Amino acid sequence: MISRRLHILVALLCTGLWAGTIWLGHSRGHLRVLDRLESALFDLRTLARGVKAPPDLVTIVAIDDAIVKLGGVYPLPRVEIARIVEAIGRLEPKVIAIDLLLIDKGSSDGDAALAGALAAHPSVLAGAAIFSDKVQPSADSDAPLGRLPEADRFVLPLAALADRSDVGIVNVTTGRTGTPLSVPMLFRTRDKIELSFPLRVAAVATGERLAIAPNQLTFGERSIATADDYALPLSYYGPRHTIRTVSAANLLSGQVDKEAIRGRIVVLGATATGAGDFFPTPFDSLMPGAEIISTAITHLMAGDGVVRNKAVRAFEAVTTILLPILLVGLLTRRRNAFGLLAVSAAILGWAAANTFAFAHGIWLDAATAMAAALPPIILFGTLQLWSGQRSAQHLAVQNRLLEQFQTPGLQEWLTRDPEFLLAPVRQNAAVVFIDLSGFTSLSETLDPDATRSLLKEFHALVDKEVTRCGGMITSFLGDGAMILFGLPEASRDDAARAAQCSIALCVKTERWLATLPRPIGSRIGFKIGTHFGPIVASRLGGRNHQHITATGDTVNVASRLMEVAARYDVRLALSHTLREAAEQIGARLRPDSLTGPVEAQIRGRTGSLTIWLWRGEQSTADQSLHPDAAE
């Protein structure tokens, strides 16, 4: 009892040490693979939360395909942009945010017209930060603003335009899947700090002075919580156009209701096809950048974004360490099914709580907790299940793998790569089906020992020929077999070896049938179908027993070709596709080996397939690709 308690204590201490290491490593900017996982989990939780209506604070005026078609050119000339800005201004918006990088000179008239339009209305222009290839931001600085994204330089709008407007940096932070997860509120170079575009827009819209505190931004009475690096996490409302969007073409033609603009923040951005400013989001694979920026502006104005501040991160740290300890404690104290159920219930409860918190505006890192919990659960769960067999564990795993498969070459391959085909693989392969006809009715008249002996002889014959030709028997289907050429890895001569094996099987099976007593041999026939093409190879089955198989149209056609062989009263139906693949590497069938070609209908498939037929050994003395291949 003392020894068991000691083992449990050691298990819990090791689990806590592991979890603490995972949390500390990730919080210091390592374990980047967890960022990709968290990005995917962010998408899943957003979809689980569903679409929500945004506060009616922002309207997007889109430079879309309609306005580009009217203007006949993209990007729009500055004169056209000035017309749009003036049209927006006449409807009395709170502020005009222009999400366009106006960094190059245009025509003198166009720049002057746009400068005049900007000067007449409160407006903000977009600039950009240019970063080096190093990871941003640095997590090693203790300075108050040390975690800000450090840019090499800022690319700001044309001076003639920037002098008439405020400027903000428009960059966003994307996850490993490309989805923008947050918007930095502050950017820095070695000697300068700039506000982000959404923050600048919100400050101009409120007219309040901005104050910066640790993990918090304040203008007036409005306080916005940020992450440690002053980033604002995004919480998407829905797919594109969830935030009110109007076409610039409709605006110029006077078809936009004034109330859609009056007193609102207006974001002017490009959504035209080919504009390039699109990002994947949980709701939409192509979300315009203007709508992502508008989402951040809405969060700042309404305070409805997700919270990921210092308090949330502290709670994450506690959860990341305590959750694995709880789960391992349940496993070490309960070896039966109740322990597994308790662990499952705890995991489901944690997942539900995490999703609930996200839906209510609190973003708790799920990937780090999973990385901290899953390895100890798997490790200690395995140790519990295999207690007393640690010294033989490696040998037992190898033996189970080898017992799952029959082909020697495949056994050697699995020894080198135990994870072979755990994930499905799509490739070209040759598929051969052979089936005894009349065997079922014959077995009804034979005693079980005679039936077993007959099948054993047939299986041994097939196994010998397939092994000689370098194929793999995926399964014996009673009185038939499915054979693959192309595993464990595809070869150039897979089709040639499949043709060789098919004809050799015809010859050897006919000779075997001829050796059987006439009352038996006369009642049995066989058919073979052979085809070549793409398959999906994978491992199927449970943990204790698995087998390799192939699926796809190529497998179905090969199986149906046995029906074609029966229809034409021949032994073998071989597709022209396979013959072509064999001959591409220089292999040649003798002219008298096969008859045809014929166009045959395949059951369950539209159109016809070109087929070659082999009637029997009596039609030729040597039916293989090589003079000695059938022997």
N, C-alpha and C positions, 0 to 999 in steps of 0.2 A: 504493500500500500504506500509506504514511504517512497519507494522507488518510482511508482506511478505518479505520485504527486510532484516529485522532483522533475520527472519528464514533462509534466504539464507546465510547471513553472518555467522550465527552460524553453519550451515551445512558445509560451506567451512572451517571454523576454525577447526571444529571437524575432518574433513577429513584430513587437513594438519597435525593435531596432531597425528592422527592414522598412517598416512603414515610415519611421522618422527619416531614414536615409532617402527614401523616395520623395517625400515632401520637401526636404531640405534641398536635394539636388534639383528638383524641378523649380522651386522658388528662386534658385540662384541662376536660372537660365539654362540649365542642362536638361537632358532627357527630352529633346525637341520632338521625339516621336509622339509624346503625349499631347503635344499641341495639335497634331493632326487628328488624333482620336477625339480630343475635346472639341475641335471644330466640327467633326461629324456629329458628335453628341449635341452640340449647340443647335445644329440643323434639326435633329430629331425632336428635341424639346420644344423648339419653336413651332414645328408642325403639330406636335401634340397639343400645344397651347391653342393653336388655331388662329384664324384671322381676327383682328380686333380693329374697331373703328378709331382712326387717329383724331386727336383734337383738331378742330377746324381753325388752324392758325396759319397754315402755309398753303400757298397755291403755286403750282409749277406751271410756268409758261414754257412750252416745249418747242424748241426749234426742230420740228419733225419733218417727215417726208413731204407733208403738204406744203410747208413754207419753202422747203428746198426746191420743190417742183415749180412753185411760183417764181422763185428767184432764179432758177436755172443753174445754180452753182452752189457748191459747199466747199469750204466754210462760207457763210454769208458775208457779203461786203459790210464794212463798218457802217456805211450809210443805212443799210437795212437793219442792222442791230440798233442803230440810233432811233430809227422809226419805231421799232418794237419797244424800246425803253421809253420813248415819249408817249406811246399808246398806253403803256402800263402806268406811267406817271399821271396821265389825265384821269385815271380811275382811282387816284388817291390811295396808294398802298402805304403801309407803314415803312417799309424799306424794300429796295430792289437789290437782290443778291444775284450777281451775274457769275454763274458757274462756267465761265469760259476763260481760257488762258489767252489774254490779249497782250502778248509779250512782244510781238513784231509790229513794225510800222505798216500801216495800211496807206491808202491814198490820203493826201492832205485834206481833201474835203471830207472824207469819211471819218478820219480821226478827229477833225474839228467838230463835226456834227455829233459824234458820240461823246466827246468831252463836254459839249454844251448840254447834251441830254443828261449826262451824269451829274453835272453841276446843279441842275434844276431840281434834283430829287435826292433824298437820302439813299445812298447806294454803297455796296461793297463789291469789290472786284476780287477775283481768285488769283492767288499766286501759288507757287509749287516749291516744295523742298526737294533738293537733289541729294540723295544719300550714296555713300560708298557701299561696297559689298559686305562690310562687316556687320555683325548682328547688332540690331538696334532694339531698344536702348541698352546702354551699359547698366548692369545691375550692381557694379562694384563701388560706385561712388556714394559717399555719405552726405554729399552736399544736398541742400533742400531740393534743388532742381536737377540733381545729378542723374535722375532716371529719365529725363526728357529725351525724346528722339533727337540725336545730334546729326544735323545735316551738314554736308560739305558747303552748301550755299543755298540761297533762296533765289528763285526765278520770279521776279515781280512784274506786274503789268507795265506797259509803256508809261513812261514818266508823265507824258501829257495827259494820260487818262488817270493814273494813280493820284495825281495832284488834285483831281476833282472828286475823289472817292476814298473810302477806307479800303484796306486790303487785308485779306486773311489767307492762310495757307490751306489748300484744299485736300491734302493727302489723307488717305485712310489706311488703317492697319488691317490687312487680310490674314485669315487663317491659312493653314496648310492646304485647304481645299479651294482657296481663292475667294472665299466668302468674307466680305468686310465684317469684322467682329467688333471693331471699336474705331473711334475717331480721336486721335490725339488732340488735346485742347491747346497745347503749347508746343512749340518747336524751338530749337536753338541751334546756333552755330557756335563757333568759338567765342564770338564777341557780340552776339545778338540773340534776342528772344522775340519770336513772332507769335501772334495769336492765330488759332485755326480759323478757317473760313466760317464754320457754323458759330463759333464763339463770338467772332467779330460781328456777325449778323445779329446774334441775340443781344449783344451789348448795344449796338446802334438802335435796334428795335425798342429796347427798354429805356434807352437814354440814361442808364444808371452806370455808375463807376464800378469797374470790375476790381474785385479783391481776390487775391490768391492765398489760400491757406493749405496746409498739408491735406492731400486727398480731397480737396473741396474748393469749389469756385463760388463766389458770391457776387451778385450785382443787385444792389438795392436790398430788398427783403427776400430775394430769390436765392436759395442755396442749392447747389448741385454737387452731389457726391461723385467723385471720380476714383479711378484705380490709382495705384501707387505712382504710376508714371503720368498722371494727369490725363489719362485716356477716358473717353466717355463710351462705355459699352453700348452697343446697338441692340434694340429690340424691334424687329421688323413687324410692321402692322399687317402686311399681306403682300400679294403680288403687285406688279407695277400698276400704276393708276389708282392704288388704294388711297394715296394722298391726292387731293384734287389736282387734276392736270388739264390744262386747256392748250389748244394749238395756237401758236403765234399767228398762223394764217387766219384763224377765226378772230383773234384779237384785232388784227389790222382791219378786218372787214366789219368790225363792230358787232360781231355775233356773240360776244362774251358778256354775261351779266355783270354789271358793275359791282354787285355785292360779292362776286367771287374774288374781287381784287381789293375793294375798299377796306382799309384798316388791317390788312393782312400782310404778312411777309411774302414777297413774291420771289421765287427762285427761277431765273432764266437759264435754261440749260439745254444741251443738245441731246435729242433722242432719235435723230434720224438714222436710218440704216447706214451702216458703215462709219458712223461717228467714232466708234471705238471705245467710248466711255461707258462700258457695260460690265457688270459683275454678276457672278452667280450668287443667289441667296436661297434660303430654304424654300421660299414660295415660288421663285422664278429663276430660271437659268440665265436670263438676260435682264437684269435690273439696271435701268439707267443710273449713271452716277449722280445725276441731279436729284433723283428720288432718295438715294442713300444719304446725300447731304441734307435733303429736306427732312429726313427721319431724324438726323442728329439735331437739326435746328429745333424741331418739334419737341424732342426730349429736353433740350435746354429751356425752352419756353414753358413747357407744361410740367416738367419734372416727373415724366412717366417712364423713363428708361429703366434698365435693370441696374441694380446696385451691386458693385463689386469693390467695396472699399476695404479699409483696414480691418474693420470689425468682421466683415464677411470672410476675409482671408484668415483671420484668427480662428473663426469657427471651422473653416476648411481644415486647418492644421489639426485641430482637436479631432474632427471626424475622421480624417485620413489615418490617424494613429489608433483611435479607439475602435473603429469599425473592424479592421482586421483582427485585433485582439479579441473582440466579442465573437467573431465568427470562428476563429481557431479554438477559442474556449469552448464553444458549443460542440465542435468536432472532437476535441480531446476528451470531453466528458461523456459524450453520447456516441457509441459506436454503431448503434442500430439505425433503423430507418427513421426513427424519431429525430435523431441528431441531424440527419440530412434534411428532413422537413423543417426543422428549426432554423438551419442555416439558410435554406431557400426562402423561408418566410422573412428572415432578417434582411436578406438581399433585396427582396421585392419591396419590403417596407422602406428601405433606404432609397431605392429607385423612385418609388412613389413620392416620398418626401422631397427628394431633389427636384423632380418634375413639378411638384406643387409649388415649391419655392420659386422656381424659374417662372412659372406662369404668373406669380404674384410679385415679380420684379426683383428677385434675389438670385443672382447667378453664382451657384456653388460649383466648383470644379469637380466634375464627375470622373474624368479620366485619371487623375492622380489617385483618387480613392480606389478606383478599380485596379490600377497598377499596384497599389499597396496591398490590396486584399486578395486578389486572385492567386498570385504565386504561393503565398502561405497556405491558402485553402487547398490548392491542388497538392502542394507538397505534403502537408500534414494529413490531409485526407487520404492520400496514397499510402503514407506510412501507417495509418490506422488500418486500412484495408489489407495491406501486405505485412502486417506486423509478424515478426518471427521468420520472415523470408528475405530479409535484407541482403544476406550474402549471396542468394541465388537470384536476385531481382533482374540483374542485367541478362543473365542466361535465360531466364524465363521469358523476358521480352523478346529476345532473339528467337527463341523456339516458337513462340506464338506467331511471330511474323513469318517464319519459314513454314509453319504448318498451314498457313492460310493459302499458300500457293503451291502449285505442283511443278512448274517449269523450273529446271535448275538454273538457267540463266537469270530468271526473274528473282530467284532466291539470292543469288550473288549480288544482284542490283540492289535489293532491299537491304542487304547487309551494309552496303556502302551508303545508301540513302533511305533510312527508315521512313521518311516522310513522302516517299514517291507516290504521286497521284492522290495525296490527301486533298489537293485542290484539282478539279477537273482540268484536263488538257485537251485542246482541240488540235488535231493533226490528221494527216492522210494515213490510211492504212488499208490493207487488203483483208477482207473478211470471207471466210469459207464456212459454209454449213453443210453437214452431211447427216442424213437421216435414213434409217432402215424403214422400208415400206413393208407392210404385212406382218410386222413383228408383234403388234398388239394382239391381233387375232390368233397368231401362232402361240403366244404365251398363255392364252386361255386354255390350250390343250396340253401344255407341257407342265411338268411338275416344277416347283420353285427352284430346285437345285439345277435342273437342266436349263431353265431360263437364265439363272445367274451365271452359269458357266458360259452360255452363248454370249451374253452381254460382256462378260469378262474378256473373252477372246476378241470380240469386236473392239472394245475399248483399248486393249493392248495393241491391236493392229493400228488403230488411229494414232495412239500415242507414239508408236515407233516411227511412223511416217512423218508426223508433225515435228517431232524432235529432230529427225534427220534433216528436215528442210528448214529448221530454225524458226518454227512458228510457236505459238502459245495457245494451249487449249484453255479458254476461259471457263468452260463448263461442259460437262457431259449431261445432255438433256435426255436422260433415260436411254432410248435407242438412237440417239443422235448426239452431235457435238457442234459447238461453236468454236472456231479457230481464228486467231488474229495473227497477222504478220505486220509488225510495226511497233511492237512493244517488246522490251521496255523502252526502246527508242527507235524512231523511224530510220529506215535505210533506203538507199536508192533502188535496191533490188527486191523490195517487199512484194511488189506485184509479180515479178518473175518467180520468186520462190513460192508464192501462193498458187500460181498456175502449175508449177512443177509438182507441188504437193497435191493439188486437186486431181491431176491426171494420174499421179502415182497411187492415190487412194482409190481411184476407179479401178486401176489394174489389180491392186492387191486385194480389194474387197471382192471383185469378181472371182479371183482365184480362191479366196477363202470360202466364198459361197459354194464354189464347185467342189470343195473338199467335204462339205457337210453331207450327212445322209440325205438322200433324195427327198424323203417326205418332209424334211425340214428346209433344205436349201431351195427346193422348188417353190416354196411359199414365201420366200423373202426376196426382196429387191432393195435397191437403195437409190437415192437421188442426192446430187451435190449442186449447190449454188455458190458462185464465186463472184465477188464484186470488189471494186477499189474506189476509194474516195474519202472525203472527210468524215471523221468520227469524233465523238467526245469520250475520252477514256477517263475512268475514275475508279475509286475504291468504294464499294458498297458493303453494307453490313454493320453489325454492332461492334463493340469493343473487343469481344471475345472471339469473333470470327468475321473475317472480311474476305471479299473476293474482288478481283479486277474484272471489269466488264467494259463494253463499249456500247454506245447508243448513237442514234442518228439515222438519217435516211439511208446511208450506205449499208448499215446493218439490216435495215428493213428490206432493202432491195435484194441483198444477198439471200436472205431467208425466202423471199418470194420467188427467187430464181429456181428453187427446188420445185415449185409448182409449175414453172415453165418447162423444166426438164420432164416432169410427169406429163404435161400437155403434149409434148413432142415425142414422148416415149423414148427418151434418151437417158443416159446416166448423169451427164454433166451439162449444166448451163452456165457459161462463162461470159461475163459482160465484155463488150468491145472496149469499154473504158479500161478494164484491167489489162486486156491484151495490148492496147496502145501503151500503157504505162510500162509494161514488161519490155516491149520492143524499143522503147526510148533509150534503154541502157544497153541495147545491142542483143538482147535475148531474142531468139526466133523460134516459133513453133513450126514443126514440119508441116508442109502443105496438107498432108493426109491425116494430121492429128485431129483437126477439128473440121466440122462442116458448118456451112453458113456463109455469110451472116444472115440472120433472120431478124425481122422487126417484131418484137413481142410486146404485148400489153402486160403491165405489171399490176396486180391487184392493189387497189387503194392508191394508185398513182396515175396522174394524167399523162397523156402522151404515150409513146412507145420507147423501147430500149433495144439497141442493137445487141444481139446475142449470138455467141458461137456455141455449137453443140458437139458433144462427144457421145457416140452411141454405145461403144463397148470395146473391149480389148480385141475382139475379132476383126475390127475395122482397120487395125494397124498393129504391127508388132512392137512398136516403140512410140509411146504417146507423150513423152516428156520433152522438156526443153533441151536435154542433153542425152547422149546415147545411153548412159548408164543410170539416168536419174530415176527410172521406175523400178530398178532392181533393189 
